[in-house]
Amino acid sequence: MIKIAIIEDDAAQEAELRAYLTKYFSELGRRISITSYAAADAFLAVFERHKFNMIFMDIEMPGTNGMEASRLLRRKDEDVLLFFVTNLAQYALESYEVSAFDYVVKPVNYYNLALKMKRALRMLRNTEEHAMVINAADGQHVIQVSDTRYVEVMGHNVTYHTVNGDYFVGYGSLKAIRAELEPHDFVLCDRSFLVNLKYVTGVNKSDLYVGNDVLKIAKSRRSAFMLALTKYFSCEE
């Protein structure tokens, strides 16, 4: 899930930006959570590192303005994607001071916002790292989600196939594994294989190629899998 904060004191403009973001990510089939704050001080009171993936910060607000709030948030989180929302082009240069990812000029244009979100998704994929601790047959391992090519579940026996080797886990729950990995672009191609779309190298009528491995695509899951794969690569361009 992508976690987004909007800091905007104008209720109408907040609602418009929220609607555009909801529309964009809904069309991609991506889950998001949007939290809005009418003042920078209210946002700063609860902000902490890695609480959000993206922040949309209005510049002109009563109390602590958006630029000063951005300086303060950067002391806690250097990685979050920060967007300035402003009708004052003069702040574009100042945005470099706080490593803003981009800025959105009011009134917000949906097409321009969509282009910025496409870039932002690509950046999130390149920078986010999520680790898992698994208890394999040969001991405990910490593996990166981004390094996991697919997970194989046969009965309750689980094997994590990664770029660094395979790890067999004697018992695991497919439901729990899906809950952990599906937000990171893993999709079931049949009841036994949960695949990281990043590593898909080819597809035909009934087979899925993940590097040198050939997996089966169940007829009942093919349409949903292909739709997810198409959406994934449409964001990569």
LINPE-V707394 format. One record per residue. N is the residue number from 1. RES is the residue in one letter. SS is DSSP state (2 for helix, 1 for strand, 0 for the rest). PSI is psi in whole degrees, -180 to 180 (none if undefined). Layout:
N,RES,SS,PSI
N,RES,SS,PSI
This chain:
1,M,0,137
2,I,1,124
3,K,1,123
4,I,1,139
5,A,1,137
6,I,1,123
7,I,1,104
8,E,0,126
9,D,0,-13
10,D,0,112
11,A,2,-38
12,A,2,-41
13,Q,2,-35
14,E,2,-45
15,A,2,-38
16,E,2,-46
17,L,2,-42
18,R,2,-44
19,A,2,-42
20,Y,2,-43
21,L,2,-42
22,T,2,-44
23,K,2,-47
24,Y,2,-51
25,F,2,-30
26,S,2,-41
27,E,2,-26
28,L,2,-10
29,G,0,23
30,R,0,138
31,R,0,137
32,I,1,161
33,S,1,124
34,I,1,126
35,T,1,129
36,S,1,147
37,Y,1,134
38,A,0,-8
39,A,0,147
40,A,2,-35
41,D,2,-38
42,A,2,-38
43,F,2,-48
44,L,2,-28
45,A,2,-25
46,V,2,-6
47,F,0,140
48,E,0,165
49,R,0,133
50,H,0,19
51,K,0,-32
52,F,0,154
53,N,0,-33
54,M,1,143
55,I,1,128
56,F,1,111
57,M,1,115
58,D,1,146
59,I,0,-53
60,E,0,102
61,M,0,152
62,P,0,155
63,G,0,-141
64,T,0,123
65,N,0,172
66,G,2,-34
67,M,2,-47
68,E,2,-39
69,A,2,-37
70,S,2,-38
71,R,2,-40
72,L,2,-41
73,L,2,-30
74,R,2,-20
75,R,0,-24
76,K,0,-33
77,D,0,111
78,E,0,-8
79,D,0,-27
80,V,0,141
81,L,1,117
82,L,1,125
83,F,1,131
84,F,1,137
85,V,1,113
86,T,1,155
87,N,0,13
88,L,0,103
89,A,0,-19
90,Q,0,-23
91,Y,2,-8
92,A,2,-42
93,L,2,-40
94,E,2,-22
95,S,2,-27
96,Y,2,-29
97,E,2,-33
98,V,2,19
99,S,0,46
100,A,0,139
101,F,0,-38
102,D,1,175
103,Y,1,149
104,V,1,122
105,V,1,133
106,K,0,147
107,P,0,144
108,V,0,133
109,N,0,127
110,Y,2,-43
111,Y,2,-45
112,N,2,-39
113,L,2,-40
114,A,2,-40
115,L,2,-40
116,K,2,-37
117,M,2,-34
118,K,2,-44
119,R,2,-40
120,A,2,-40
121,L,2,-40
122,R,2,-40
123,M,2,-42
124,L,2,-41
125,R,2,-34
126,N,2,-24
127,T,2,-26
128,E,0,135
129,E,0,133
130,H,0,127
131,A,1,150
132,M,1,143
133,V,1,119
134,I,1,144
135,N,1,90
136,A,1,172
137,A,0,-31
138,D,0,14
139,G,1,-175
140,Q,1,138
141,H,1,147
142,V,1,120
143,I,1,149
144,Q,1,136
145,V,2,-40
146,S,2,-19
147,D,2,-3
148,T,1,118
149,R,1,-46
150,Y,1,163
151,V,1,131
152,E,1,127
153,V,1,113
154,M,1,109
155,G,0,-120
156,H,0,12
157,N,1,129
158,V,1,136
159,T,1,127
160,Y,1,116
161,H,1,113
162,T,1,171
163,V,0,-17
164,N,0,6
165,G,1,179
166,D,1,141
167,Y,1,117
168,F,1,128
169,V,1,127
170,G,0,-32
171,Y,0,138
172,G,0,160
173,S,0,121
174,L,2,-38
175,K,2,-45
176,A,2,-39
177,I,2,-42
178,R,2,-42
179,A,2,-35
180,E,2,-38
181,L,2,-26
182,E,2,-32
183,P,2,-11
184,H,2,33
185,D,0,35
186,F,1,136
187,V,1,140
188,L,1,130
189,C,1,-22
190,D,1,-172
191,R,0,-9
192,S,0,-14
193,F,1,122
194,L,1,113
195,V,1,136
196,N,1,113
197,L,2,-24
198,K,2,-30
199,Y,2,5
200,V,1,126
201,T,1,-9
202,G,1,156
203,V,1,137
204,N,0,-160
205,K,0,-44
206,S,0,-4
207,D,1,148
208,L,1,131
209,Y,1,122
210,V,1,90
211,G,0,-126
212,N,0,-3
213,D,1,141
214,V,1,119
215,L,1,161
216,K,1,143
217,I,0,121
218,A,0,142
219,K,2,-37
220,S,2,-17
221,R,2,-6
222,R,2,-48
223,S,2,-47
224,A,2,-39
225,F,2,-46
226,M,2,-36
227,L,2,-45
228,A,2,-40
229,L,2,-43
230,T,2,-44
231,K,2,-40
232,Y,2,-51
233,F,2,-22
234,S,2,-24
235,C,2,-14
236,E,2,-22
237,E,0,none
